[in-house]
Amino acid sequence: MATRWKNFSLSLTTKIIAFIIAVVCFSGALTMFINVMITNDGSFKIAFEKDYYLGQGFINESAQIMRDIVDVTTRYQSEEHILSGGSIQETDVTERENRLFDEFQSESRRYNPNLTRAENYTIFEQEYKERIASIKEQLIKEDLTDYRRTLQRLGENQGVYYYGRSGDFVFSNLPDQSAGYSYLQSLPAYIVFDNGNQTVSPARIKENPRYQNLQSPILSENLGIQDVVCLGFSQEFLEPRIAQWEEVQSLAAASLYQMVGLLAALGAAFIYLLWAIGRKPEDDEIHLNTIDGIYTDINLFLCFMLIGLWFGIMAVLGIYGPQQFVFLVSLVITIPGLLLMLALAKHLKNRSLIKHSLIYALFRQLFVFISDVYNNGSTAVKVVLLVIGYPIIVGLTMFIFPITLGIAAWLALKKVKELNTIKEGVQRVKAGDLHHTIDLPGNGELARLAADINSITDGLNQAVANEVKSERLKSELISNVSHDIRTPLTSIITYVDLLKQETDQVKAAEYIEIIEQKSQRLKLLTDDLFEATKASSGNIPVNFEKVDIVALINQGLGELDDKLRERRLEFKFSHPDEKMYVRADGRLLWRAIENLLLNVLKYALEGSRVYIDLVAGGPRTTLTIKNISAYELNISADELMERFQRGDESRSTQGSGLGLSIAKSLVEIQQGSLNIEIDGDLFKAVIQLNPESEGQPSGEQ
């Protein structure tokens, strides 16, 4: 059940349905919001109004009419009154004069800041005499214009009746002005301010939270105790406005409820998309697509561009157009906008919101470039980068200069400590502590210097170890050579002395035979030593030719057949059916193989098997000789390759200990290799040679 639900909730179809719901709900809610804002002057408050008289529209319209009535009653009264200067107050004249004085103070050359205000004001009255005299006339013109506009506005309100009295002046449009404002009390709605008393009908008008806006025109003019201002509304005026209010209020309330529903659906679909986007039923990873490849900062820029495009279209083509037009434009722009937002959500869930930005990529490339230059460049390049780069960084981060300076000081101190660590390590190595290692992590210049010094100490340790080993081998070489030479030489000297004293010719002949054997042994030893020296020095001429190595080994085994039978050794030679050719010197190659076979005859376990495997393939031809040793091989392969080393530590065999060393040198001068491997009592010699290729030249090298 859980798997089925996961497959359904993360399926592409479900995501598409949620995407469509989100786009349609957002566009619809936005369209309704704009429609209500336009029809109700940018406010949703009408949706919560319970009555026309408690609404904002009634108070605003009534306050404007009341303000016009108060202005005419208390100030303008008539054109004759205005022309006679009756509407002008002294404060208005004083204010205009102060404006002119400010102009004089800022623009006139006659203004002297060293004089007092009274002295400068005298100069001002002289210079601005004509303009000061025209202030009253200008104010009269302005009041006359305002008076005519006010009368025009009042005349446009059909079905509105008013009555205003200030002193003996009465301003009214009532049918019977002699009866005062009693006529207004017969109208469906009226507002009366008389002798400081306020009477309204219907009474709920006072419950309007904006009722104080209706009082302000009265209170601001400071009407006298005998002044009266009344306003009444006939059925002719109220009916269309009440009907319009009911229509707009119903539309706003319905739109508000619909918007709440659409926004709820939008919220649910959007939350689902944020959760499901990028995920698939088969795993929990975040999968990215082509749109997600857009850099996140460019993505944000495109989102803002789409918002600006929507406002631009609304401004150019008109937000007051049909609802269908607003919905269509919103829908077209919302689709790519939501796709971009979901791409941002993917990167946020994938923790790549910052790393996938273009700014981050550019700075990272710059950082990598500078790091490469710094890490791979010379010390001079690094110093130049520091000298140029640090002032630039300080300039860009001037607002946090103390922090920048602190970081620079910390980095400098860190580098000084690293340098001191290297100096201390060098001193210890200089003092003879060759096993000391400078511990300096990182990949910087100083870290690499420390690593190089450590490599030098490692090389010194290796050189010392090699020197010690060389001295040991020299001692063993001298000891072994002395032992191998002294043994036959001692025998020769002994039997020579016996021969001098012997009179029996039979025994003398035996002594001479022994002397001859020991002489041959001594000659063989010196010949091997001479050949090993020549082979290791590379002074032996090499004539490369095409050698059939299978035939060479078979021929050699045939020559050694008697000795093999004597040791009861069984040779198993494994090789391909076809002929195998190598590039070598046939004479030297056989000498090397013969040494290995003689080594087998001397040290192999009697009655055992010897395996010879020949394998071709790859760049080299491999010859492997394996046998079981008759002696315990408690020596390493490297030591066994040294001169005068033998498999038997008692050195009771007739070998010189030079066979493997000679074979190795002979193979190497033929551009091959010989390696020895020991596994318990198993002895294995591996020769690798270059195969003969077509067109390969032959001859000496």
Secondary structure, DSSP 8 states (H G I E B T S, - for coil): -HHHHHHHHTSHHHHHHHHHHHHHHHHHHHHHHHHHHHHTTT-SGGGG---GGGSHHHHHHHHHHHHHHHHIIIII--HHHHHTTTT--HHHHHHHHHHHHHHHHHH-TT--TTS-HHHHHHHHHHHTHHHHHTHHHHHHHHHHHHHHHHHHHHHH-TTEEEEEEETTEEEE--S-GGGTTGGGGGSSEEEEEETTEEEEESGGGGGSTTHHHHHHHHHHTT--TT-EEEEEE-HHHHHHHHHHHHHHHHHHHHHHHHHHHHHHHHHHHHHHHHHHTT-BTTBSS----TGGGS-HHHHHHHHHHHHHHHHHHHHHH-TTS-HHHHHHHHHHHHHHHHHHHHHHHHHHHTT-TTTTSHHHHHHHHHHHHHHHHHHHS-HHHHHHHHHHHHHHHHHHTGGGHHHHHHHHHHHHHHHHHHHHHHHHHHHHHHTT-TT------SSSHHHHHHHHHHHHHHHHHHHHHHHHHHHHHHHHHHHHHHHHHHHHHHHHHHHHHHHHH---HHHHHHHHHHHHHHHHHHHHHHHHHHHHHHHHHT-S--EEEEEEHHHHHHHHHHHTHHHHHHHT-EEEEE--SS--EEEE-HHHHHHHHHHHHHHHHHHB-TT-EEEEEEEEETTEEEEEEEEEBSS---S-HHHHTSTT--SSTT--SS--S-HHHHHHHHHHHTT-EEEEEEETTEEEEEEEE-B--TT---EE-
